[in-house]
Amino acid sequence: MRKNERYSPVPGTDKPVEIIDIKGIEDIGYVQQDSIILNSLTPEENTRCRHGLYFQDGQRRVDYVLTYPVKKPGSSRSRRHTSLLTDNAFARSLRRARGPAPAPGPRPSPEDPEAGSPGHGMDCHEDDKRSRREEFEGHLTDMGLELEKDEDTKTPGVGFVKIHAPWNILCREAEFMKLKMPTKKVYEVKNGSSVVEKINTFIHKVTEPLHPNVEENRTQSLKHLSYPFSREKQHLFDLSDRDSFFDSKTRSSIVFEVLKRTKCTKAKYSMGKLMKFAPNSSKLTLKCSSLSCPPGITSLLGSGVYLAAYPLHDLMYEEWASYSVFYKYQPISLIRKYFGEKIGLYFAWLGVYTQMLIPASLVGVIVFLYGCVTVDDDIPSMEICDVRKNFTMCPLCDRVCSYWNLSSACATARASHLFDNPATVFFSIFMALWAAMFMEHWKRRQMRLNYEWDLTGFEEEEDHPRAEYEFRVLQKTLKKEHKSQKAEKEKLTCKDRFPAYMTNIVMMLLMIGVTFAIVFGVILYRISTKAALHMSSNPTTRSNVRLTVKATAAIINLVVILILDEVYGAVARWLTVLEVPKTDGSFEERLIFKTFILKFVNAFTPIIYIAFFRGRLGGRPGSYLYVFESYRMEECASGGCLMELCIQLSITMLGKQLIQNNLFEIGVPKLKKLIRYIKSKRASFQEEEREKRLQRYETDYFLEPYAGLTPEYMEMIIQFGFVTLFVASFPLAPLFALLNNIIEIRLDAKKFVAELRRPVAARAKDIGIWYNILRGVAKVAVIVNAFVISFTSDFIPRLVYQYMYSPDGSMHGFVNHTLSYFNVSHFQNGTQPIEPLYLGYQVEICRYKDYREPPWSSTPYEISKEFWTVLAVRLAFVIVFQNVVMWMSDIVDWLIPDIPKDISLQIHKEKILMVDLFMKEEQGKLHVLDSLVSAAAKEHGGRNTACECVCAPRHSYLCHNIPVSPV
């Protein structure tokens, strides 16, 4: 595009052309705006234009921006170069009436910054990109969009195409997209009965300080009746202020819809994968009329024709993105108005989830405090801490470990009681019901938002095919055409995707295997480190072996989880790309499924090992299970594995939230933004100076591209797993999740408005596949907590002892009951302790935690009947707990209706009002028609014209030659 080149919308004065009344022949809604004259701008308009939110005339809003690579000459820039492309099809038809017109694409010249100097020439591939770009922009002007180019910016090597959608285009596309817009009709919104209304008013007054200070968030008693926009029914809508009728997010989404479906009629593929299907052609030219070329802006972005495409930021919310308002509700309506329904639903869901964590946190803290209060009254802990009991325990490892007294594990036993007490059973049941309440509460909140956002009748339409899918279809079509010389449109079948499906299965199993291997590696680390620390001559080191090994192993697990999370995210995306899904919706769902499976396995495999496998595979003294014939499998501590499970959960959960969810989430975008500045050779400027000098569209170019909501949802789903799956072992998990989410909401808000490019507004009536994942996690959580209580904690063994084996019905003697005997002379050769007199006396019998026969019985070291009794009770508890809790959850689901009663009534009221509106409109039309017909009949002397006119009043507004205007 040559510098300062403009297209005139009408012919010049050298050849007079009669201009007809365009408004008279156009459809309703196609009314052209009056010509915009570039007069001298006011200071206010200059300010708006300077910030880059408007065209150079200061009146037309920038609705979308495309960026493309520009090869700048070495000379300094002396002035600003802009190009205005305001053509439309009708104007070009007028210009063609004058005579032959030049080609739509400008010829390369030395003045063209993209063409470069003739001495240097231009690469063929870059020339192809430029021609495709010019053709695409020409088609955009044919579609009615107005374009303005800016190549002389403070961003070297990048050109900007600003796009504006005129009123007639907005009306046309809004009708095509079936956008619901508010009509002039308003009605009163009632909250149900007077009692409910008074309660709601009281609650609103009490919580007034918690509401953001924005107009959209205040309770409104009146609501506009909404109806899908129609150009034929513009009189129904309030069009007094056309500039604000379509807000910025609606305008950008309309422009993006046009960009997605606009095709290049020619696409030159002179290189790449397509050439192998046409080896005899030096250059292959394809027409979209015969073959389906990759459509729209997505394919042009993928092929490098354009660098980026994005709408502009124009608002910043201090009542949302500031940490100082962390205690306030979110302005959800304002978020939806700015980002669209899809992102609005995410933040609404995050807000509901965070609010529901408040009661869960309170109950969790109460359960923890109950453990703190009752720890001194816990008889098993008192027996472990009693030095007089003198339980001599068997060595924890071979040779370097010696015998030890159970009283040395007093601190661990007391700490275990904080999380392993009868209240944890109640808390597990409470959290299962809490999950059911949360799901039902969200469904009701979602329905309320659907009503408030006019999404009650919204049905998602099928997405446009993805550029990658169209490209693969094009490849297949060319291959078949090369063989059969017939051009037929093809589609991808399961046979075409079979190699990708097999790759997916193999890679998913491989990644899961990698996770298992790393967990096994951490197990070996714990075993070897424990043996090494026991060999230390430092008594402090030897006394803190367990704590050191647990903490360091948990930190290693955390680091590995963080690294593998990034790797698995990239692998899941790569595998999804291999499948070549047809639409963006299908791509997103497949990506979510793969990412969730890999990250869920990565986060919870170490925890599942500690909860259900550690200490159960090690064997017994004299017959231990060895790994690689030298590493003895791990055992649980005397208080059980619940304490170690709690440590692993707390470190992993807090580490992921602090490092991955918060530090990475805000640090990585800032780092990438800095790298872009450095690459643009403007690193010497201070950031504030840059922000002052850059236009809005330049500033947004350096922001991180929006990559979807999958990362945001994924971290919350994993957190939901931590809160629900193993809550029996860590009742403080909801509290830590609540504290994290309070920060997370403001962090995400700041990221969306300051660190990411503004996403295109997307409509959605629910959170999609994430709701099904949440329900699945909630169901699995019931089963997992049943097994944690039954097999990981000592809850069941204590019940069995108290009611079946205790002499007096108390817990006295429980510790002795759970410890078996071992004769030290039965150790295998080479496994005896090096220091058998470490305790100061000769040990003949040591104890270990298990239900086995003593060495003096007829069946020494065999599993005792107490073991089978406890196992039977454990399995019975799992079955009863699972069924009772799920039954209670189903009752909660059944008792709470999905749609609030007042919303159901309001939806029904809207339907009645809509019918009344159209009936009154129809009656008004007939009344006006009758009046006009009567007047016409009088004028014609009472002839039967009126009869002829009324024959078909609904089919035509013309009665012979008598025009009748619609209402």
Secondary structure, 3 states (H helix, E strand, C coil): CCCCCECCCCCCCCCCCCCCCHHHHCCCCCCCCCCCCCCCCCHHHHHHHHCCCECCCCCCECCEEEEEECCCCCCCCCCCCEEEECCCHHHHHHHHHHCCCCCCCCCCCCCCCCCCCCCCCCCHHHHHHHHHHHHHHHHHHHCCCEEEEECCCCCCCEEEEEEECCHHHHHHHHHHCCCEEEEEEEEECCCCCHHHHHHHHHHHHHCHHHCCCCHHHCCCCEEEEEEECCHHHHHHECCCCHHHHCCHHHHHHHHHHHHHHCCCCEEEECCCHHHHHCCCCCCEEEECCCCCCCCHHHHHHHCCCCCEEECCCCCCCCCCCCHHHCCCCCCHHHHHHHHCHHHHHHHHHHHHHHHHHHHHHHHHHHHHHHHHHHHHHCHHHHHHHCHHHCCEECCCCCCCCCCEEHHHHHHHHHHHHHHCCHHHHHHHHHHHHHHHHHHHHHHHHHHHHHHHCCCCCCCCCCCCECHHHHHHHHHHHHHHHHHHCCCCCCCCCHHHHHHHHHHHHHHHHHHHHHHHHHHHHHHHHHHHHHHHHHCCCCHHHHHCHHHHHHHHHHHHHHHHHHHHHHHHHHHHHHHHHHHCCCEHHHHHHHHHHHHHHHHHHHHHHHHHHHHHCCCCCCEECCEECEECCCEECCCCECCECHHHHHHHHHHHHHHHHHHHHHHHHHHHHHHHHHHHHHHCCCCCCCHHHHHHHCCHHHHHHCCECCCCCHHHHHHHHHHHHHHHCCCCCCCCHHHHHHHHHHHHHHHHHHHHHHHECCCCCCCCCCCCHHHHHHHHHHHHHHHHHHHHHHHHCCHHHHHHHHHHHCCCCCCCCHHHHHEEEEEHHHCCCCCCCCCCCCCCCCCCEEEEECCECCCCCCCCCCECHHHHHHHHHHHHHHHHHHHHHHHHHHHHHHHCCCCCHHHHHHHHHHHHHHHHHHHHHHHHHHHHHHHHHHHHHHHCCCCCHHHHHCCCCCCCCEECCEECCCC
